[in-house]
Amino acid sequence: MLDPFEKLILKELQRDGRASTQSLSDAVGLSASPCWRRVKRLEEDGYITRYAAIVDGKKLGLRAFAYIQVSLVDYDATSIDKFQSFIDNNEQVLECSSITGDFDYILKVAAKDPESLEQFIMKNLLRLKVVKTTTTTFILRQMKASGALPVDI
């Protein structure tokens, strides 16, 4: 279990992953050394898995984001491995989750424009020969993109 200071540290680092030890310790009410030790322990215990920058997709020319629901042709180990390898190695796939319901997976995909997204689906995803069907839902406007997980639940 996390103590209240560790929860505060996680909240602060999710808000600002570049926070200095001093500013972090000030924010959570600890001196710098104990705060630093707690951060190191949170990293070692796997609560903090990595640090990353949040980049503005529009500045990169990415104007089309979509969720693609995917059903596989079969559940053969070879098919699943081929699909997993594609997901792991394709930078346009931002997220992939195994889901319940009529589809097997849902992907969040980025593209420069709708035509590029179509090319991704037709020339990459469907050419794998392990995808039976897809349904695509375009994201018109992103209302919230936090990325921060709730610490107090």
C-alpha positions in Angstrom: 0.0 0.0 0.0 1.1 3.5 -0.7 1.3 6.0 2.1 -0.2 9.6 1.7 3.2 11.1 0.8 3.8 8.5 -1.9 0.3 9.2 -3.3 1.0 12.9 -3.4 4.4 12.3 -5.1 2.6 10.2 -7.8 0.0 12.9 -8.3 2.7 15.6 -8.6 4.9 13.6 -11.0 1.9 12.8 -13.2 1.3 16.5 -13.4 4.9 17.4 -14.0 7.4 14.6 -14.6 10.3 17.0 -14.8 9.7 18.4 -11.3 13.0 18.8 -9.4 13.4 17.0 -6.1 13.2 20.3 -4.3 9.9 21.4 -5.9 8.5 18.0 -5.5 9.4 17.9 -1.8 7.9 21.3 -1.3 4.7 20.2 -3.0 4.3 17.1 -0.9 5.6 18.4 2.5 8.7 16.4 2.8 12.4 17.3 2.9 14.4 16.6 -0.2 16.2 13.5 0.9 13.2 11.4 2.0 11.3 12.6 -1.0 14.1 11.5 -3.4 14.2 8.1 -1.6 10.5 7.6 -2.0 10.7 8.5 -5.7 13.5 6.0 -6.2 11.5 3.3 -4.3 8.4 4.1 -6.5 10.5 3.6 -9.6 12.2 0.4 -8.3 8.8 -1.1 -7.2 7.3 -0.4 -10.7 4.8 2.3 -9.7 6.6 4.7 -12.0 7.4 2.8 -15.2 8.9 5.7 -17.3 9.0 9.4 -17.9 7.8 10.9 -21.2 7.1 14.3 -22.9 3.5 15.0 -24.0 3.8 16.3 -27.6 1.2 18.3 -29.5 0.0 16.2 -32.4 -1.3 19.2 -34.3 2.2 20.7 -34.4 3.4 17.5 -35.9 0.7 17.7 -38.6 -1.4 14.9 -37.2 -4.9 15.8 -37.9 -6.7 12.5 -37.8 -7.1 10.3 -34.8 -9.4 7.3 -34.6 -10.4 4.3 -32.7 -10.3 1.1 -34.8 -12.1 -2.0 -33.5 -10.5 -5.1 -34.8 -11.7 -8.7 -35.1 -9.1 -11.4 -35.9 -9.7 -14.2 -38.4 -8.8 -16.8 -35.8 -7.2 -17.1 -32.4 -4.3 -19.2 -33.6 -1.0 -18.4 -31.8 0.6 -17.5 -35.1 -2.2 -15.0 -35.9 -2.1 -13.4 -32.5 1.7 -13.2 -32.6 1.6 -11.6 -36.1 -1.0 -9.0 -34.9 1.0 -8.3 -31.7 4.2 -7.8 -33.6 2.5 -5.3 -36.0 1.1 -3.4 -33.0 4.5 -3.3 -31.2 6.3 -2.0 -34.3 3.9 0.5 -35.7 4.3 4.0 -34.3 0.9 5.1 -35.6 -0.8 2.8 -33.1 -0.9 4.8 -29.9 -2.9 2.3 -27.8 -4.1 -1.2 -28.2 -6.4 -3.0 -25.8 -8.0 -6.5 -25.8 -11.7 -5.9 -25.3 -15.0 -7.7 -24.7 -18.0 -7.7 -27.1 -18.2 -8.1 -30.8 -14.5 -7.2 -31.5 -11.2 -8.5 -30.1 -9.1 -5.3 -29.9 -9.5 -1.6 -30.0 -6.7 0.6 -31.3 -6.1 4.3 -31.1 -4.4 5.4 -34.2 -2.8 8.7 -35.4 -2.6 9.9 -39.0 -1.9 13.1 -40.9 -5.4 13.1 -42.4 -8.3 10.8 -43.1 -6.7 9.6 -46.4 -3.6 8.6 -44.5 -5.7 6.7 -42.0 -7.4 4.9 -44.8 -4.0 3.9 -46.2 -3.0 2.7 -42.7 -6.1 0.4 -42.5 -6.0 -0.8 -46.1 -2.3 -1.2 -46.8 -1.0 -2.1 -43.3 -3.7 -3.5 -41.0 -5.8 -5.5 -43.4 -2.8 -6.7 -45.4 -1.7 -8.6 -42.3 -4.2 -11.3 -43.4 -5.1 -12.0 -39.8 -7.7 -9.2 -39.5 -11.3 -10.3 -40.3 -13.1 -7.0 -39.9 -12.6 -3.5 -38.6 -14.9 -0.6 -37.6 -13.4 2.9 -37.4 -14.6 5.8 -35.3 -13.1 9.2 -36.0 -12.3 11.4 -33.0 -13.8 14.8 -33.9 -12.6 16.7 -30.9 -10.7 15.4 -27.9 -12.5 16.7 -24.8 -9.9 15.4 -22.2 -6.5 13.8 -22.5 -5.1 13.5 -19.1 -3.0 10.4 -19.0 -2.8 10.7 -15.2 -4.2 7.8 -13.3 -6.4 8.3 -10.2 -4.2 7.6 -7.2 -6.8 7.7 -4.4 -9.3 5.1 -5.7 
